[in-house]
């Protein structure tokens, strides 16, 4: 089981538990709707923040990979140039 699937399952379980707790609490309909609305708003904010964080991490990884591949290409070109010079001598 991957960590991502575990975290997704955990988040869904926590959300369902919170909704069940609100729906089963002895409150009026208006209070329950307000609580559900507040909870949905908070979850949307947290989800947005998480998506932005994941996107930033992915961008950083792509940038690092690009940088490393540029370094490797430069080293390979240097090696090939040196080998070509050695073979012409």
N, C-alpha and C positions, 0 to 999 in steps of 0.2 A: 504494500500500500504506500503510495507516495505521500509526501508531506503535504502537498497541495490539496490532495483529496481529503486527507485527514482534517486539515484546517477548514476546508469548505464544509465538510460534514459537521464539524464542531460549531461553526458559525450558524449553520441552518438549525442545528439542535438548540443552540442558545436562543435563537430568534423564536423558534416554536415554543420553547419553554416560557419565554417572556410573554408572548401573546396569550398562551394558555393561562398564565398567572393573572394577567390583566382581565381576561374574559371571565375567569372564575371568581374574581374578587367581588365582594359585596359593595358595588358602587352603582350609581344611577347610569342610565344609558349615555347621558351627555358627558359624564366624567369618564366613562369607559372610552367613548369615541375620542375625547380629548387626549387621554393617555395613549391610545393607539396612534393617533396623529403625531404626538410628540415623539413616540418611539420610532415611528416610520421616518420622521424627519432626521432624528439622530442617526439612524442606521444609514440613511442616504448620505449624510455628511461623512460618516466613517468609511463607507464604501468608496466615496469619491476620493477621500484622502489616501486610502489604501491603493486604489487604482493609480493615482498620481505617483505614489511612492514606487510601485512596481514599474511604472513606465520610466521613471527616473533611473532606477537600477538597471533596467534593460538598456536604456540609452548609454549608461556608463559602461556596461559590459561590451556593447557594440563598439563604443569608442576605444576601449582598451584592446579589443581584438583587432580593430583596424590599425591601431598604433603598432601592435606586435607584428602584424603581417607586413606592414611597411618596413619595419626593422629587418625582418627576415628576408624580404625581397632585396633590400639594399645590400645585406651581407652576401646573398647569393650572387648578385650582380658583381660585387667586388671579387668574390671567389672565382667566378667565371672569367672576369677580366684578367686576373692574375694567372689563371690556368692558360688562357689564350696567349698571354705574354710569354709564359714559360715554354709553351709549345713552339712559338715562333723563334725563340732563341737558339 
